[in-house]
Amino acid sequence: MKKIVKFYMDGFKEMTLGRTLWAIILIKLFILFFVLKLFFFPNLLKKNFSNDKDRGEHVIENFIKSK
Amino acid sequence: MNEIVDLSLIDWSRGQFALTALYHWLFVPLTLGITFILAIMETIYYKTGDPEWKKITRFWMKVFGINFAIGVATGIILEFQFGTNWSYYSWFVGDIFGAPLAIEGIMAFFMESTFIAVMFFGWDKVSKRFHLVSTWLTAIGANLSALWILVANAWMQNPVGMQFNPDTARNEMVNFWDVFLSPLAINKFLHTISSGFVLAGIFIIGISAWFLLKKREVPFAKKSILVAAIFGFISSLFLVTTGDGSARLVAQHQPMKLAAMEGLYEGKNGAGLTALGIFSPTKTDPENDKLHDFIFKIEIPNALSYMIHLDVNAFVPGVKDLLNGNEKEGILATTDKISRGKMAIETLRNYKNALKEGRKDEAFQLKEKFMSKDFQANYFKYFGYGFLTNANDTIPSIPLVFYSFHIMVILGSWFLLFFILSIYFVVNNEIARRRLFLKIAILTIPLVYIAQMAGWTVAEVGRQPWVVQDLLPTVAAVSSISAGSVIVTFWLFALIFTILLIAEVKIMTTQIKIGPKDGGH
């Protein structure tokens, strides 16, 4: 286990270009999960209904509205 | 439903999904293909012990790393959109998508992340054999994780192995293997990954061509071209074979898409294959303004019938046969399908009302009727048509699908020739002198990305108006949200992806200019 941890630690320490790439990945993940997901992309059915039964009912209601 | 859903909401939601999917796909195919090329290069290094091959592998590994880092997680945005913009669709398909996407998540996490770390950190720290195995497993893992999302996409084009539950409004998987091993899923996976292999081959040849034009790293460039060209050539043959299979499956499951791909309006026996064609921007069929007249068309007689049915005289339906029906060929008119779809929705409505009003016996009978084999095969099968009001709504944008398809095919043919020429020039040691060819090789890089985008346009625009073929049209899949919020996020995504793309191009060109060296990651 120690060997594996050391392997990863050394790998990260020796990174050159990898540091820039990791910075891009982390910034991207932050924007995706802490900005877009949180403020712009709620899961509507999860947010608006407390259980699957109500969610299903809502979807069916929308389907059968069609004439 | 058309009357109650704002069409601009549908258009913006579709536009947003298309934008993010296409941007996401700028990164994916290179990863799919380059990982296998890396594995082949490293295998040569392992077998020969020649340090030049190690240098070559490490350089392309760096290019892969840049592409992977910039592209990773861009697909998650599509999942965000499912929950917000497409919540009804998301609910409708939930159970079917859950299993493949969960497997993808686990597989991507364990296989890719573990072995990618060994690939980048493990040079000279783990044994050569273990490093090589890790590179191969990264390639296999990357491609297998694409498998699951493509299985889900294939299910949308040909929904099988499921049962709709009228109590929950969800499709429930009844046979995993029917979903996983549907011919469309297998073909889609093979066609998509081989297109990624072709892209990676062209990418490596194009970059190596740049080194040769600059008279830098000549042995490195020649060796890279040799591996990429042979790999690309074999992949191209595979791409053509799977493309052929794909056309046959489209004819079987999505005949309207095939008719749009070929611009075939009137079905016929011995249908010709349109090799080239240009539509009139204004002149349309007097009976249907969605059918643009051809200004110019080159047709190969009987070839379409042969390609689809392996019979030069077989019947291939055109748009009008699919719209108006063709009794002789057993094709139901779209208006009949709409009536049957409306009957399915009406039965569902009656069932829900009976349940709500406590008429238990009636509800029980209606559910029995809804779930019966006969009703499923003759009415529920056309459920999605019940949301439509006009038969013409089932016609996708014919010019867009037609042109995209033909661009893809023409470019695909060029790529095959390109690989043959690359192999010929490199084997005969002429490649460094063929400066025009080297310039064309660089220009072929954007062309292969265009071909990728065109392919996805055929697949996705061609199946409109369906999100799930015949069962759920876009109009019923979209959430009841404001178009304004979708417009805002559309431009946000456009901005984020453009920044990522600029970052990718900038970092990659900088690293390419530095060229191959022995260490660092």
Chai-1 contact restraints between the chains, C-beta under 6 A:
chainA,res_idxA,chainB,res_idxB,connection_type,confidence,min_distance_angstrom,max_distance_angstrom,comment,restraint_id
A,G11,B,F121,contact,1.0,0.0,6.0,A-B,restraint_1
A,T16,B,G520,contact,1.0,0.0,6.0,A-B,restraint_2
A,G18,B,H521,contact,1.0,0.0,6.0,A-B,restraint_3
A,L21,B,A69,contact,1.0,0.0,6.0,A-B,restraint_4
A,I25,B,A69,contact,1.0,0.0,6.0,A-B,restraint_5
A,L32,B,I76,contact,1.0,0.0,6.0,A-B,restraint_6
A,K37,B,F80,contact,1.0,0.0,6.0,A-B,restraint_7
A,F40,B,T489,contact,1.0,0.0,6.0,A-B,restraint_8
A,F41,B,F80,contact,1.0,0.0,6.0,A-B,restraint_9
A,F41,B,T84,contact,1.0,0.0,6.0,A-B,restraint_10
A,N43,B,G83,contact,1.0,0.0,6.0,A-B,restraint_11
A,L44,B,T84,contact,1.0,0.0,6.0,A-B,restraint_12
A,L44,B,S87,contact,1.0,0.0,6.0,A-B,restraint_13
A,L44,B,S479,contact,1.0,0.0,6.0,A-B,restraint_14
A,L45,B,S87,contact,1.0,0.0,6.0,A-B,restraint_15
A,L45,B,W91,contact,1.0,0.0,6.0,A-B,restraint_16
A,G56,B,T168,contact,1.0,0.0,6.0,A-B,restraint_17
A,G56,B,A169,contact,1.0,0.0,6.0,A-B,restraint_18
A,V59,B,Y88,contact,1.0,0.0,6.0,A-B,restraint_19
A,V59,B,W91,contact,1.0,0.0,6.0,A-B,restraint_20
A,V59,B,A169,contact,1.0,0.0,6.0,A-B,restraint_21
A,I60,B,A169,contact,1.0,0.0,6.0,A-B,restraint_22
A,I60,B,K352,contact,1.0,0.0,6.0,A-B,restraint_23
A,N62,B,Y88,contact,1.0,0.0,6.0,A-B,restraint_24
A,I64,B,I345,contact,1.0,0.0,6.0,A-B,restraint_25
A,I64,B,L348,contact,1.0,0.0,6.0,A-B,restraint_26
A,I64,B,R349,contact,1.0,0.0,6.0,A-B,restraint_27
A,S66,B,M1,contact,1.0,0.0,6.0,A-B,restraint_28
A,S66,B,I345,contact,1.0,0.0,6.0,A-B,restraint_29
A,S66,B,F387,contact,1.0,0.0,6.0,A-B,restraint_30
